[in-house]
Amino acid sequence: MIKVSVLIALLAGVITPVSNAQFQFLGDKTAISLSYDDALVSQLENAVPALNSHGFKASFYIIPTSQAIKTRLEDFKVLAKQGHELGNHSLFHPCSGSKLHREWVTSEQNLDNYTPERAIREVLIANVFLQAIDGQTQRTFTPPCFDTQAANKDFIDRLKAHFVAIKGVGNDNGQSVLWAPVGVSGQQLIEYVKGVPQDVRLINILFHGVGGDHLSVSSHAHSQLLAYLAANKEHYYVDSYINIMKKAANN
């Protein structure tokens, strides 16, 4: 355990977290962060080509133990070289099994059975794995299921120093919104973006499967959203979550 802890300290690094992020760099535009959770094959086959066709950069939140990482690791390396972010989604995707509709959570992945120390350790080990893939020492984190406690104790605060930003956590005075669409049409995706209040500076759209896998939207719906954003670049700034939050911090 000591050797693992030393390796984490050396490779994961300690990063000053973004706080009180300001979005003046956007001018009159709204930032759009497109992210893709769980490291799924459909993302590689459908989302990445669509993103690249428009020159958009996105964030892919990786589970190092996922099947797609085992079988398509080289493709994820290419994805990182193309400028997309490989974000942290913890080592085993643990979630609280006691919450509503969490019957799918196994005992091994149940955060209710974790200590905060174990939750933190698994996130930092995932950082080491991701650095081995992309060579990067900075990235962002999306907590699985947006759960922030292990055995009823917070573990997120102790992770903030290791990430540029943590998605879906903290108070930004209403400057951002987040939606994880499932089974919606392209028009619904577009209408969501168009309907966000003007004082919102950052729209986070969090996908899982695209044209396949779980919690999916169709490839057509996804492509329609991207085409709309590409046609309205005077209104929207599309980039990876890490790039947006770095620019906000440096404002």
C-alpha positions as a Python dict, from the first residue, in 0.01 Angstrom:
ca = {
    (1, 'M'): (0, 0, 0),
    (2, 'I'): (289, 238, 74),
    (3, 'K'): (436, 180, -272),
    (4, 'V'): (100, 253, -437),
    (5, 'S'): (61, 571, -231),
    (6, 'V'): (408, 692, -331),
    (7, 'L'): (334, 620, -699),
    (8, 'I'): (13, 820, -678),
    (9, 'A'): (193, 1113, -516),
    (10, 'L'): (462, 1115, -784),
    (11, 'L'): (244, 1073, -1092),
    (12, 'A'): (-94, 1216, -1007),
    (13, 'G'): (43, 1548, -888),
    (14, 'V'): (-128, 1813, -681),
    (15, 'I'): (-316, 2074, -882),
    (16, 'T'): (-468, 2402, -769),
    (17, 'P'): (-843, 2361, -813),
    (18, 'V'): (-1062, 2607, -1002),
    (19, 'S'): (-1261, 2827, -766),
    (20, 'N'): (-1501, 3110, -841),
    (21, 'A'): (-1460, 3039, -1211),
    (22, 'Q'): (-1532, 3340, -1428),
    (23, 'F'): (-1641, 3319, -1789),
    (24, 'Q'): (-1565, 3665, -1924),
    (25, 'F'): (-1337, 3508, -2185),
    (26, 'L'): (-1650, 3389, -2362),
    (27, 'G'): (-1771, 3736, -2445),
    (28, 'D'): (-2135, 3695, -2542),
    (29, 'K'): (-2098, 3323, -2613),
    (30, 'T'): (-2211, 3030, -2400),
    (31, 'A'): (-1962, 2749, -2336),
    (32, 'I'): (-2071, 2396, -2425),
    (33, 'S'): (-1895, 2100, -2262),
    (34, 'L'): (-1980, 1772, -2434),
    (35, 'S'): (-1874, 1477, -2222),
    (36, 'Y'): (-1901, 1101, -2257),
    (37, 'D'): (-1900, 873, -1953),
    (38, 'D'): (-1793, 513, -1891),
    (39, 'A'): (-1552, 449, -2184),
    (40, 'L'): (-1795, 285, -2429),
    (41, 'V'): (-1734, 138, -2773),
    (42, 'S'): (-2025, 333, -2923),
    (43, 'Q'): (-1849, 654, -2825),
    (44, 'L'): (-1541, 552, -3023),
    (45, 'E'): (-1738, 439, -3324),
    (46, 'N'): (-2006, 708, -3339),
    (47, 'A'): (-1934, 1008, -3117),
    (48, 'V'): (-1565, 1060, -3192),
    (49, 'P'): (-1596, 1071, -3574),
    (50, 'A'): (-1887, 1315, -3542),
    (51, 'L'): (-1692, 1539, -3305),
    (52, 'N'): (-1382, 1533, -3522),
    (53, 'S'): (-1580, 1619, -3834),
    (54, 'H'): (-1666, 1955, -3674),
    (55, 'G'): (-1332, 2007, -3500),
    (56, 'F'): (-1494, 1986, -3157),
    (57, 'K'): (-1297, 1872, -2851),
    (58, 'A'): (-1476, 1681, -2576),
    (59, 'S'): (-1411, 1506, -2244),
    (60, 'F'): (-1430, 1128, -2212),
    (61, 'Y'): (-1462, 1007, -1854),
    (62, 'I'): (-1281, 677, -1838),
    (63, 'I'): (-1330, 370, -1620),
    (64, 'P'): (-990, 195, -1647),
    (65, 'T'): (-1146, -146, -1576),
    (66, 'S'): (-1410, -119, -1851),
    (67, 'Q'): (-1431, -373, -2131),
    (68, 'A'): (-1373, -107, -2397),
    (69, 'I'): (-1043, -7, -2237),
    (70, 'K'): (-934, -370, -2245),
    (71, 'T'): (-1025, -420, -2611),
    (72, 'R'): (-981, -71, -2761),
    (73, 'L'): (-703, 85, -2558),
    (74, 'E'): (-513, 204, -2865),
    (75, 'D'): (-822, 388, -2987),
    (76, 'F'): (-842, 578, -2661),
    (77, 'K'): (-475, 671, -2698),
    (78, 'V'): (-552, 809, -3044),
    (79, 'L'): (-850, 998, -2904),
    (80, 'A'): (-622, 1169, -2652),
    (81, 'K'): (-369, 1258, -2923),
    (82, 'Q'): (-653, 1422, -3117),
    (83, 'G'): (-692, 1670, -2831),
    (84, 'H'): (-985, 1521, -2643),
    (85, 'E'): (-962, 1497, -2266),
    (86, 'L'): (-942, 1162, -2090),
    (87, 'G'): (-1117, 1247, -1766),
    (88, 'N'): (-1128, 1051, -1443),
    (89, 'H'): (-1442, 849, -1360),
    (90, 'S'): (-1281, 646, -1079),
    (91, 'L'): (-1138, 296, -1100),
    (92, 'F'): (-1451, 80, -1065),
    (93, 'H'): (-1742, 330, -1099),
    (94, 'P'): (-1868, 294, -740),
    (95, 'C'): (-2211, 438, -655),
    (96, 'S'): (-2432, 441, -349),
    (97, 'G'): (-2661, 138, -361),
    (98, 'S'): (-2905, 280, -108),
    (99, 'K'): (-3042, 550, -338),
    (100, 'L'): (-3356, 514, -547),
    (101, 'H'): (-3332, 291, -857),
    (102, 'R'): (-2984, 168, -768),
    (103, 'E'): (-3067, -202, -777),
    (104, 'W'): (-2793, -247, -1035),
    (105, 'V'): (-2515, -150, -790),
    (106, 'T'): (-2322, -459, -679),
    (107, 'S'): (-2187, -502, -329),
    (108, 'E'): (-1832, -460, -461),
    (109, 'Q'): (-1921, -126, -623),
    (110, 'N'): (-2140, 3, -343),
    (111, 'L'): (-2005, 331, -200),
    (112, 'D'): (-2205, 261, 115),
    (113, 'N'): (-1953, -16, 185),
    (114, 'Y'): (-1650, 205, 112),
    (115, 'T'): (-1447, 422, 346),
    (116, 'P'): (-1366, 772, 220),
    (117, 'E'): (-1002, 666, 209),
    (118, 'R'): (-1080, 379, -27),
    (119, 'A'): (-1287, 603, -255),
    (120, 'I'): (-1005, 857, -273),
    (121, 'R'): (-741, 591, -331),
    (122, 'E'): (-930, 441, -625),
    (123, 'V'): (-975, 781, -790),
    (124, 'L'): (-605, 862, -760),
    (125, 'I'): (-502, 521, -891),
    (126, 'A'): (-724, 591, -1193),
    (127, 'N'): (-526, 914, -1243),
    (128, 'V'): (-204, 713, -1262),
    (129, 'F'): (-356, 480, -1519),
    (130, 'L'): (-480, 771, -1730),
    (131, 'Q'): (-141, 940, -1722),
    (132, 'A'): (10, 619, -1856),
    (133, 'I'): (-229, 645, -2152),
    (134, 'D'): (-207, 1015, -2240),
    (135, 'G'): (99, 1148, -2055),
    (136, 'Q'): (-108, 1427, -1901),
    (137, 'T'): (-75, 1535, -1537),
    (138, 'Q'): (-388, 1753, -1535),
    (139, 'R'): (-746, 1645, -1592),
    (140, 'T'): (-1100, 1677, -1454),
    (141, 'F'): (-1315, 1434, -1258),
    (142, 'T'): (-1680, 1337, -1285),
    (143, 'P'): (-1788, 1141, -975),
    (144, 'P'): (-1980, 826, -1073),
    (145, 'C'): (-2353, 890, -1022),
    (146, 'F'): (-2246, 1230, -881),
    (147, 'D'): (-2222, 1062, -541),
    (148, 'T'): (-1990, 1246, -305),
    (149, 'Q'): (-2003, 1036, 12),
    (150, 'A'): (-1869, 698, 117),
    (151, 'A'): (-2034, 548, 424),
    (152, 'N'): (-2208, 885, 477),
    (153, 'K'): (-1879, 1075, 482),
    (154, 'D'): (-1769, 1326, 216),
    (155, 'F'): (-1463, 1238, 13),
    (156, 'I'): (-1481, 1498, -264),
    (157, 'D'): (-1321, 1789, -77),
    (158, 'R'): (-1000, 1592, -33),
    (159, 'L'): (-987, 1526, -409),
    (160, 'K'): (-1026, 1885, -526),
    (161, 'A'): (-653, 1960, -510),
    (162, 'H'): (-586, 1679, -762),
    (163, 'F'): (-810, 1809, -1043),
    (164, 'V'): (-853, 2120, -1252),
    (165, 'A'): (-1225, 2088, -1181),
    (166, 'I'): (-1483, 1836, -1061),
    (167, 'K'): (-1800, 1825, -1268),
    (168, 'G'): (-2137, 1856, -1098),
    (169, 'V'): (-1995, 1947, -757),
    (170, 'G'): (-1992, 2281, -578),
    (171, 'N'): (-2172, 2611, -612),
    (172, 'D'): (-2100, 2832, -911),
    (173, 'N'): (-2381, 3080, -846),
    (174, 'G'): (-2597, 2933, -1118),
    (175, 'Q'): (-2344, 2989, -1396),
    (176, 'S'): (-2367, 2631, -1524),
    (177, 'V'): (-2625, 2361, -1589),
    (178, 'L'): (-2586, 1988, -1648),
    (179, 'W'): (-2804, 1740, -1837),
    (180, 'A'): (-2753, 1370, -1905),
    (181, 'P'): (-2996, 1299, -2191),
    (182, 'V'): (-3127, 951, -2263),
    (183, 'G'): (-3346, 849, -2558),
    (184, 'V'): (-3417, 1203, -2675),
    (185, 'S'): (-3431, 1339, -3028),
    (186, 'G'): (-3186, 1576, -3188),
    (187, 'Q'): (-3448, 1848, -3180),
    (188, 'Q'): (-3493, 1798, -2806),
    (189, 'L'): (-3118, 1834, -2756),
    (190, 'I'): (-3117, 2153, -2959),
    (191, 'E'): (-3419, 2296, -2781),
    (192, 'Y'): (-3254, 2229, -2446),
    (193, 'V'): (-2948, 2430, -2548),
    (194, 'K'): (-3160, 2712, -2690),
    (195, 'G'): (-3380, 2720, -2380),
    (196, 'V'): (-3109, 2762, -2117),
    (197, 'P'): (-3138, 3101, -1937),
    (198, 'Q'): (-2913, 3378, -2064),
    (199, 'D'): (-2724, 3412, -1735),
    (200, 'V'): (-2594, 3053, -1767),
    (201, 'R'): (-2239, 3058, -1907),
    (202, 'L'): (-2165, 2685, -1924),
    (203, 'I'): (-2389, 2406, -2050),
    (204, 'N'): (-2269, 2056, -1961),
    (205, 'I'): (-2423, 1781, -2173),
    (206, 'L'): (-2323, 1440, -2044),
    (207, 'F'): (-2370, 1145, -2278),
    (208, 'H'): (-2325, 775, -2221),
    (209, 'G'): (-2395, 553, -2521),
    (210, 'V'): (-2424, 713, -2866),
    (211, 'G'): (-2601, 484, -3109),
    (212, 'G'): (-2554, 187, -2878),
    (213, 'D'): (-2456, 73, -2528),
    (214, 'H'): (-2645, 195, -2221),
    (215, 'L'): (-2833, 518, -2142),
    (216, 'S'): (-2796, 606, -2507),
    (217, 'V'): (-2908, 865, -2756),
    (218, 'S'): (-2915, 783, -3126),
    (219, 'S'): (-2621, 870, -3350),
    (220, 'H'): (-2859, 1081, -3556),
    (221, 'A'): (-2975, 1285, -3257),
    (222, 'H'): (-2615, 1338, -3146),
    (223, 'S'): (-2512, 1445, -3496),
    (224, 'Q'): (-2802, 1689, -3520),
    (225, 'L'): (-2690, 1862, -3200),
    (226, 'L'): (-2332, 1889, -3324),
    (227, 'A'): (-2446, 2027, -3660),
    (228, 'Y'): (-2654, 2292, -3480),
    (229, 'L'): (-2360, 2395, -3261),
    (230, 'A'): (-2129, 2410, -3563),
    (231, 'A'): (-2377, 2631, -3748),
    (232, 'N'): (-2403, 2868, -3452),
    (233, 'K'): (-2043, 2924, -3350),
    (234, 'E'): (-2113, 3291, -3300),
    (235, 'H'): (-2328, 3189, -3003),
    (236, 'Y'): (-2151, 2882, -2862),
    (237, 'Y'): (-1795, 2792, -2765),
    (238, 'V'): (-1756, 2413, -2770),
    (239, 'D'): (-1454, 2262, -2597),
    (240, 'S'): (-1343, 1996, -2351),
    (241, 'Y'): (-1433, 2054, -1988),
    (242, 'I'): (-1069, 2088, -1889),
    (243, 'N'): (-1001, 2355, -2153),
    (244, 'I'): (-1308, 2554, -2053),
    (245, 'M'): (-1227, 2543, -1684),
    (246, 'K'): (-861, 2632, -1738),
    (247, 'K'): (-961, 2938, -1937),
    (248, 'A'): (-1216, 3032, -1673),
    (249, 'A'): (-953, 3004, -1398),
    (250, 'N'): (-705, 3216, -1593),
    (251, 'N'): (-955, 3491, -1665),
}
